[in-house]
Amino acid sequence: MRILVTGGAGMVGSHLVDALLVRGDAVIVVDNVSTGRWRNLAHLEGRPSLSRIEADIAAPADSLRQIAAVDRVYHLASPASPVDYGRYPIETLMTNAAGTRAALECAARCGARFLLASTSEVYGDPVEHPQRESYVGHVNPVGPRSSYDEGKRFAESLTAAYWRTRGVDVRIARLFNSYGPRSRADDGRVVPTFCAQALTGRPLTIFGTGLQTRSLCYVGDTVRGLIALMERPGLAGEVVNIGSPDERTILEIARAIIALAGSGSGIERRPLPADDPTRRCPDIAKARALLGWEPETPLATGLRLALDAFRAEFSACTGAEVAVPSGAARALVVSGVHGRGEALPAPGNGWEPR
Ligand SMILES: NC(=O)c1ccc[n+]([C@@H]2O[C@H](COP(=O)([O-])OP(=O)(O)OC[C@H]3O[C@@H](n4cnc5c(N)ncnc54)[C@H](O)[C@@H]3O)[C@@H](O)[C@H]2O)c1
């Protein structure tokens, strides 16, 4: 198949491109590398089945007009981390509005199936736990996160309108926190931030009490879910949560990363930012029923893969091995495979949450 991936130079997009190429698809990536990096696809350089177009999909020129005859459109382009959409709120709104329209028009023109990578942020700071797809959300339309939350809500609405009125076969994936190699260390999301801090021996920054929860899904599992949702017949118009139901406190995640990195880092506390959700956990019953999908990668395994990627990236930058403080040997022992709901390793540096 010929497949368009908008945002394919990003963290999730680049892993999706890998999986599609392995399947034998021809892939066109359109990305403006505002928050992603072409080096996420550097290992695929020279592959004839991969084309790259550097363009802003929200620009009036409509860069997607030049694309003819694709069978699938995966629409992932959008700033996605609080740091990124905080820095580019207008661009975030326009990418999700004009950019989503351009991607949907492309799918309509080509008769292609369309998948929107939406987000758990459409639920806002939820009052229902865990969040089912039927929950309509609790969103502040003018808060600091609103460019992303409302941008994605608009993108979902536009996607549903193309299905209802133009007959495009659309599917909406609501992704919960997805992590893994190829994140930017400075993107402000919890796993990259903690990994970078632990590997460089700086304190891990915790906002508020650290008792707020996140559920983390390894990017390989996320990509499997996206492809399953796109390819399963008869799901036009469906909205499906893709995420891990393994809910952890931020403190637990911080302690696990310190332990797995063998780091001597401590913890630094900061005030909780406005509109920061206190709990986030998907109900994935629908994904299980419709797609036979659920995450498979244990948290400790995924965190170790993310840490390995950051370690390699930092060594390449400095030309030296990243110095890992005492406890490295212990981390190798504790980082064995754990099942879902596993007890995560605790730091061996005497640090305890306050
Ligand atoms: N990673 C997560 O935890 C998560 C959670 C929920 C939803 N999502 C969604 O999944 C998608 C991918 O997220 P990610 O984590 O890979 O983020 P990312 O920032 O790594 O990737 C997004 C990509 O989109 C590109 N992009 C942004 N605006 C663009 C524009 N106007 N034109 C062309 N390209 C543009 C960026 O350069 C980047 O390569 C996003 O739509 C995001 O909202 C991700």
Ligand as a Chemical Component Dictionary entry (heavy atoms), coordinates in Angstrom:
data_LIG
# 
_chem_comp.id                   LIG 
_chem_comp.type                 NON-POLYMER 
_chem_comp.pdbx_formal_charge   0 
_chem_comp.three_letter_code    LIG 
# 
loop_
_chem_comp_atom.comp_id 
_chem_comp_atom.atom_id 
_chem_comp_atom.alt_atom_id 
_chem_comp_atom.type_symbol 
_chem_comp_atom.charge 
_chem_comp_atom.model_Cartn_x 
_chem_comp_atom.model_Cartn_y 
_chem_comp_atom.model_Cartn_z 
_chem_comp_atom.pdbx_ordinal 
LIG N1  N1  N 0  3.545  10.811 22.538 1  
LIG C1  C1  C 0  2.452  10.903 23.247 2  
LIG O1  O1  O 0  2.466  10.634 24.444 3  
LIG C2  C2  C 0  1.150  11.313 22.611 4  
LIG C3  C3  C 0  0.008  11.295 23.423 5  
LIG C4  C4  C 0  -1.190 11.687 22.864 6  
LIG C5  C5  C 0  -1.271 12.041 21.542 7  
LIG N2  N2  N 1  -0.152 12.045 20.781 8  
LIG C6  C6  C 0  -0.295 12.485 19.392 9  
LIG O2  O2  O 0  0.500  11.686 18.536 10 
LIG C7  C7  C 0  1.083  12.500 17.523 11 
LIG C8  C8  C 0  2.589  12.313 17.518 12 
LIG O3  O3  O 0  3.103  12.717 18.779 13 
LIG P1  P1  P 0  4.656  12.614 19.119 14 
LIG O4  O4  O 0  4.763  12.296 20.539 15 
LIG O5  O5  O -1 5.338  11.765 18.122 16 
LIG O6  O6  O 0  5.077  14.145 18.940 17 
LIG P2  P2  P 0  6.287  14.754 18.100 18 
LIG O7  O7  O 0  6.338  16.202 18.414 19 
LIG O8  O8  O 0  7.516  13.945 18.328 20 
LIG O9  O9  O 0  5.803  14.517 16.606 21 
LIG C9  C9  C 0  4.916  15.401 15.957 22 
LIG C10 C10 C 0  5.464  15.664 14.565 23 
LIG O10 O10 O 0  4.591  16.554 13.861 24 
LIG C11 C11 C 0  5.386  17.510 13.169 25 
LIG N3  N3  N 0  4.562  18.703 12.917 26 
LIG C12 C12 C 0  4.028  19.532 13.848 27 
LIG N4  N4  N 0  3.326  20.527 13.232 28 
LIG C13 C13 C 0  3.426  20.294 11.904 29 
LIG C14 C14 C 0  2.937  20.975 10.762 30 
LIG N5  N5  N 0  2.191  22.097 10.846 31 
LIG N6  N6  N 0  3.244  20.478 9.528  32 
LIG C15 C15 C 0  3.994  19.353 9.407  33 
LIG N7  N7  N 0  4.490  18.680 10.459 34 
LIG C16 C16 C 0  4.200  19.133 11.699 35 
LIG C17 C17 C 0  6.568  17.755 14.080 36 
LIG O11 O11 O 0  7.695  18.320 13.448 37 
LIG C18 C18 C 0  6.845  16.342 14.599 38 
LIG O12 O12 O 0  7.754  15.663 13.780 39 
LIG C19 C19 C 0  0.646  13.940 17.799 40 
LIG O13 O13 O 0  -0.460 14.244 16.987 41 
LIG C20 C20 C 0  0.231  13.900 19.235 42 
LIG O14 O14 O 0  -0.748 14.860 19.528 43 
LIG C21 C21 C 0  1.058  11.693 21.284 44 
# 
loop_
_chem_comp_bond.comp_id 
_chem_comp_bond.atom_id_1 
_chem_comp_bond.atom_id_2 
_chem_comp_bond.value_order 
_chem_comp_bond.pdbx_ordinal 
LIG N1  C1  SING 1  
LIG C1  O1  DOUB 2  
LIG C1  C2  SING 3  
LIG C2  C3  SING 4  
LIG C2  C21 DOUB 5  
LIG C3  C4  DOUB 6  
LIG C4  C5  SING 7  
LIG C5  N2  DOUB 8  
LIG N2  C6  SING 9  
LIG N2  C21 SING 10 
LIG C6  O2  SING 11 
LIG C6  C20 SING 12 
LIG O2  C7  SING 13 
LIG C7  C8  SING 14 
LIG C7  C19 SING 15 
LIG C8  O3  SING 16 
LIG O3  P1  SING 17 
LIG P1  O4  DOUB 18 
LIG P1  O5  SING 19 
LIG P1  O6  SING 20 
LIG O6  P2  SING 21 
LIG P2  O7  DOUB 22 
LIG P2  O8  SING 23 
LIG P2  O9  SING 24 
LIG O9  C9  SING 25 
LIG C9  C10 SING 26 
LIG C10 O10 SING 27 
LIG C10 C18 SING 28 
LIG O10 C11 SING 29 
LIG C11 N3  SING 30 
LIG C11 C17 SING 31 
LIG N3  C12 SING 32 
LIG N3  C16 SING 33 
LIG C12 N4  DOUB 34 
LIG N4  C13 SING 35 
LIG C13 C14 SING 36 
LIG C13 C16 DOUB 37 
LIG C14 N5  SING 38 
LIG C14 N6  DOUB 39 
LIG N6  C15 SING 40 
LIG C15 N7  DOUB 41 
LIG N7  C16 SING 42 
LIG C17 O11 SING 43 
LIG C17 C18 SING 44 
LIG C18 O12 SING 45 
LIG C19 O13 SING 46 
LIG C19 C20 SING 47 
LIG C20 O14 SING 48 
# 
